[in-house]
């Protein structure tokens, strides 16, 4: 089936004669999960406000949907299906996103009366785990995590720099990653986990509720565990060739493209532009390196709100990225197409996500 939805606004990056293609290693976990330093993401309906923490806010004129969201969050029992629909349509903002993400991830129960007790128990449990397991952590792992955190969104003051708040944020993220590593010795720490954690910790730390923001480290840990439970197998090299490994997921992406745009699929197959050359990073890092940071949160609204799970929606968005670039890809050769997909061009985010939702699923 060929998906025809018109031609989106797709801004191609300027060509650089000296730029080399990144041939990602599939067998290992080295360059495949390194940070994409030169991403040029879409600038949609967002603007940066203030300084200090580098907070980001969406610009929205949809007061009706805002009222609907406020109503849903005020109910004694949250209607998760309604919340998923609101989040999926892009109607979250910095005021509500932290609470909605916690609900979508199952960290908060649907019953509002249970929130306070659930949060208190989880935060106490996190403190106990830190006290028990983070005594004398492995210096080599600490060093690797610290190096990766130093490279996490260096253009955003919240994560980078020498101010005390930035250092505290990196310290909290270090604790989360160390504790996750300690509790999952078969996987350990893998470069790129820091990038998956970053949007979660940012959203929870910038919660306008001061008590929640002050407990962002504990809450982020449990939310991170939930996100990773759906994608951690992609970080495990021993599972690469299994039914839950990265190779299987890349094959599913190829099948999804074939079912929705066979002409484009065949063109990329003939050129040998294989998914492992570009989509390995897309999938493993949940698209955190392909778009600007404020747009990542909008994409994650969709990923987390999908009732079938993060991975199902992730594959749809990845396939939509190919479909939306079909005009350029069909004209391109191996080199130009790989360069385009490894440095995905600027695109209208609403169009991309709408395309993802309208794809025909594979059986």
N, C-alpha and C positions, 0 to 999 in steps of 0.2 A: 504493500500500500504506500503510495506516495503522498506525503503530507504537503498540502499546498495552502499556505496561509499568508501569501504575499511576501514581500521582501522586507526584512526588518532593518532598522538602522544599525549598521555594523561598521564600526570605524576601525580600519586596519592600521596596525602600527607601522611607523616608518621603517623602511628597510635599512639595515645596517650591514654594510659589506663585510665587516670583520666578525660579525656575530656568528658563533658556532652553535650548532644544534646540540641539544642535550640528549644523548642516547642513554636513557635510564636503564639501570641494571635491574633485571627482574629477578635474577637468582639471589641477589643480596638485598641489603637495606641501606646501601650507601647513598649515592647520588639520587636514587629513586625518591627519597623522602626529604631531600634538602630543600630549603626554603627557596621559593621562586622570587628572586630579588628584584625583578624588573616588571612585575605585573602592572598592567595598565587597565584597570577595571572601569566599569561603567559609572558615570556620574548621573544618577537618577534623582529622585525627589528627596535629596538629603542636603543638609548643610551642617557645618561644624559650628558649635556655639561655645563661647567662653574659652578659657585657657585652663591652666592648672591640670585637671584630670583629663583634659582632651575629650570631653563628653561629646557624643554625637546625638543628634535628634532628627527624626523624620519630619518632613513637612507634609501635613495632611489636612485637607479641607473637609473630610468626610465626618462631620459632627454626628450624623445619624449612627454610623458604625461605632464611633467612640462611645456614644450613649449605650448602644447595644452591648459593647464590651464591658462597660461599667456595670450594667445590669447583670450580665452573666457572672461577673466576679463577685457580685454582692449577694448572689443566691445562697441559700443555706446548703444546698447540694449543687455543685458545679455541673453543668451540662457539658461534658467533655466534647461531645460531637459538635455542639454549637461553637465551642471554643476553638476546635480544630478548623472549622470553616472560617472563622474570623481571622485566625492566624494565617491560614493558607492564602487568604485574599490580600494579605499585606496590610492589615489594619492595626498592627501593634506599634507601640512607641516606647520610648525609654521609661515612661511612667508605669507601664504594665508588663513589659516584656519579661522581666525577671520572674514575676509570679506566674505568668502564663507558661513559660518554659518549664518551671518546676512542676506544674500541673501536667503538661504534655508528656514529660518524662516519667511521671508517676512518682516523683519525689514527694509531692504534696498529694494527700488523698482528696477525693472529690468533696468530702464533708468538711465544710469550713470549720466547724467546731473542733475538729481533730487536728487542725493545723498547728496550733500552739504546742500541744503535747508532742506531736510527731517531730517538729523542728527541735524542741528541747532535747528529746531523746537522741536524735541523730547527732546533734552538736556535742552532746556529752560523750557519745560513743566515739566521735572523731577525736576528741581530746584524749580519750583513753587509748585509742590506737596510736596516736602520735607519741604519747608518753611511753607506750610499750614497745613500739617498733622503730622509732626514729632515734634510738640511742646509738651513737657511733655509726652512722651510715657509711657505706662504702665510699671512700674518698674519690675513687675513679668515676663512679656513677654520679656523684655530686658534681664533679668537675664537668662531666659531659652535659648534664642538665643545665648547669650554670652557663656554659658556653652557648647552648641552644637558646636559653632564655635571653641572653644578651642580644641575640640576632632576631628575636621575635618582635616583629613590627617596630623596627628602629625609628620609624618616622612618627610614631605615636607616643607622646609623652607618658601616657598611662603605663606603658611597658618599658620604655627606654629612658635613659638619662640617669643623672646622679642625684636627683632630688629624692628626699626621704620617702615620699609616697611611692615613687617608681620602684625604689629598692624594696619597700615593704611588699609591693605587688609581686615582684619577682621572687621574694622570699616565700610568700604564700604559695605561689605556683610551684616552687621547688619542693615544698613540703607535700603538696598534692601528688606530684609525680613520683617522689621518693616513696610515699606510702603505697601508691598504686603498684610500683615496682616490687616493693617488699611483699605485698599480698598476692602478686602474680609472678612468682619466680620463673615459671616456665616461659614466660614472655619477656619479662624484664623491662627495661626502659629502651625504647627505640626512638631514634631521632624522628621528629615529626609529631610525636605525642604532644609536645609543647604547643604546636600550632592548633591542634584540635582543642586543647584546653583553653587557649586564649579567648575565643569568643564567649565561652561559658563564664569564665572568671570575670571578664569585663562586664558582661550584662548583670551578673549577680552582685558585683562590687559597686556598680553604679545604680543600684536599686534606690529609689528616693526614700524608702523606709530605712531609717538609720540603723535600727536594730538588725534588720536583714543584711544591710550592707556590711555591718561590722562582723557578721558571721559568714561572710561570703566564702572564706576559705573552706569551712566545713561543708557548707551547702554545695559548693562547686565540686568538692571531692565526690560526693555521692551522685551528683548529676553527671560528672565525668565518667564514673563507673557505668552508669546507665547508657551513656552514648557509646562508650567503648564496647559494651557487651554486644552491640549490634555490628561492630566493625573490627574488633580486636583480632580476629582471625587473619585479617589482611596484613597485620604486623608480624605474624608468626611465619617465619620462613619454612618451617617444617610442614606447614599446611598448604603451601603454595599450590600443590598439584591435587589437593583434595577437593571434595565437592563444596567446601566452604572457603577455600583459599582464593587468592587474588586472581589466579588464572581462570577459575570457573566464573568469577564475577566479570572479568573482562570478556569472556565468551558470551555471557548473558547480554552485555552491552552491545556486542557485535550483532547478536541475534535481534535485539530490540531495534537497532538501526536498520537491519535488513527488512524487518517486518513493516517499517514505517517509511523507508526511503531506499528501495533496493538499488536504484540507479547510483546513488551516492555511496552506498555500501560496496557495490561492485567496483566503483572507481577507486576507492581507497584500498580495496583488496588487490586490485590489479597493480596499483602503485606500491603495494606492500607497506602502506602506512598503517601499521598494526597498532591496536589499542594500547599495548604495553609501552609504546614509545611516548604516549601522551596522557592516556587515561589512568595510568598507574598512580600518578600523583593526584589526579582529580579525585579518585575513589578513596585512596588511602588517607588523604588529608581532608576529606569531606569538602573539597572545593575552597579551602581556606587560602590557597595561594593563587587562585585564578582571578580573583576580583578584589577591589578595594575593601577595606575592613568594614565600612558601614554597609556595604552591599552584602557582605557575608551574612550579617545578621538577618537581613531580609530573606536570603536564600534559606538560612537555617529555620526561619519561621515555617517555611514550607516543608523542610526535611522533618522537623520534629512533629509537625501536625499531621503527617500522613498516617492514617490508621493501620496501614500495612507495614509500617516501620521505616526507619531512616534509609536503609539500603534501597528499598523499592523506589522511593522518590529520588534518591541520589542518582540511580541509573537513568531515570526519566530526564532529570536535568542534564546529565552528561550527554544523553542522546539528543536532547533539544539543542545543546551547544553545537553539535555537528549539523543538525538540520538547519539551524538558523544561519550557519556559515556555508551552506551548500553551494551557493552561487560562486563564492571564492574558491571553495575546495574543488569543485568540478572543473574550474579553469586551471588549477594548480598542478604542479608536479610534486614529486616526493619531497624535495627540499623545501619548497615554499609552503606546502601543506603542513609539514611537520613544524616549521617555524611558526606558522599561524596558530596551530593547536597547542604548542608549548608556551606561547605568549598570546593567550586568547585576546582578541580585540574587544574594544569597547562596544557595548550593546545595550539596547533598551531592556532593562531587567524585567519589567512587567511582561513584555513580549516573550522573552525567554521562558519565564515561568508559565505563562499561558500556553505556550507551545508544549512544554513538558506535560501539562495536565491533559492535553488533547491527544497525546500519543496513544496508539493502539497497543495495549499490553501484549506480551508474548504469553502463549498458553503454557 
